[in-house]
């Protein structure tokens, strides 16, 4: 069983910006939740989902769900990133965990030492939109020959340096 921990607003902003019409975040969140719920239901025997949002008063009043599909809202002073990191620490080594976010600095880098996988919001959105099913994998890229390649630790460190993302430094 794989547990997906999803950075909700990162998925929304990075992959579904068309849902952000005006100031109606609630409708945008509900649309994302419906898509992710369909993803989970289609894989019910093998997938659990925790969809994490930065909290607000309106959201806390809603039914949050239980079981294989949970919607979680952070509570001040915690951010959704804090909640995601905490869950990754709790679940590390106890089950297969895949964190869905494109937030490299605040989530991916801090979880590198944990036994969790990473999938970008853009990759996950392709799965939501019905792309062929595949196992998520951190660092898998498609080349012009369509053969998957895996980035080496040296390449990852090079990119982190290139974008001034130095893990463990403040």
N, C-alpha and C positions, 0 to 999 in steps of 0.2 A: 504494500500500500504506500502510495506517495502522498505526502502532505504538501500542498502548495500554499505558501505564505505570500500573499499578493499585496504589493504597495498600490492601493487603490487609486489615489490621485496621480501617481506616476503613470499608471496604465491609462487613465483617462486623458491626461494632458499629452502624453507621448504618442498614443495610438488612436485616440478617438476625439480629437479636438473639435470635430464637427458637432459633438454633443454639448459643447459649452456655448450655448446660445443665451446671451444676456447674463443674468445673475442667478439662473435657476440650477444651482448645483445639485439640489435634491433630485430633480428629474434626471440629470446626467448620471448621478450615482446609481439610481434605480435601473437605468438602462444598462450600465456596466454590470450591476449585480445580476440582472436577468441573463445576460450573456454568460457570465461566469457560472451561474447556477446551471444553465443548460450544459455547459462543458462538464461540470461535476456529475450531473445526472447521467450523461451519456457514458460515463466511466465509473459509475457508482461503486462497483466492486473493487476498484483499484485506486480511487482518488478521494482525498479529503481536501477541503479548501478553507483557508482563513483569509478573508478579504479585509484588509486593514485600512481604515480611513483616519485622517486627523479628525478629532471629535468636534462636535458643536451641540448646542442644546437641542436643536430640532432633531438631530440624528439620534440622540440618546433616548428619545421618546419612542422610537420605532422598535418593533420586534426584531431581535437580532438573530434568531435561529439557533439551532443546536445540531449536534451530530456531525455529519460529513460536510455540511456547509455552514460556516459561521461568518457573520459580519461583525467586525470588532471596530469600535471607535476609541481612539486614545482619549485619555482624560488629562487635563492640564495638571501638572506642567509637562507631562510626557507628550511627545509627538508620535505620529504613526511610525516613524523610523525607530524610535526608542522601543515601541511595542514589538516591531518586527525583529529587532536585534535580540530582545529578551526572549521571544519565542524560539528563535534560532538556537540560542544558548540552551534553553530548556529541552529542546528536541534533538539536539546534536548527538549523534551516535545511538539514538533510541529508535529511529525510523528513517526512511528515505524522505528527505526534505528538499524541496526546490523553492528557492526564493525568486519571485518574479518582480524585477525592478530594473530600471536603467540608471539608478542612482549609484554610481560607482563609488564615489567618495564616502558617502554616509552609510551605505549598507553593504555593498559588495566587498570593499576592502576590509571592513571590520569583521566580516564573516569568513574571510579566507582561511583562517586557522580552524574553523569549525567544519564538521563533516556535513556540509549542506551544498547543494548544487545551486547554480544560478542560471536564470533565463531572463533575457531582456524583455521589457514590456512589449516591444515590437515583435519579438519571436512569439510570445504568448498570444498576442493579438492575431497573428496569422493562424494559430491553432483554433482560436475562438471563431474565426471566420471560415472554418471548414477546410483548411489546408490538410494535406495528408497527415495522418497521425504518426508521430514519431516520439521517441523518448527524448525528453529535454536533456541538453548537455551543455555544460559551461565551456565556453571557448570554441565551440564548433562553428566553423565558417564554411561557406560554399565558395569554391573556386570556379573559374570559367569552365573547367572540365567536370563540374558537378560532383567532384569527389570531396567528401568532408575531410577537413584537416583540423588538427588540434593545435592551438597556440602553445608554444613552449613557455615555461616559467620565465625564461630570459626575455621572450617577446612581450609577455605581459608586463614584466618589470620595465621594459623599454617604453611601452605605451604609458604606464603610470608616470614614469619620469617625464616623458614628452608632454603630458598634460598636467604636469606639476601636481600629481597625486601621490604623495609620499606616505605610505601607510606607517602609522605609529609616530608620525611627526606632527607637531601642532604649530 
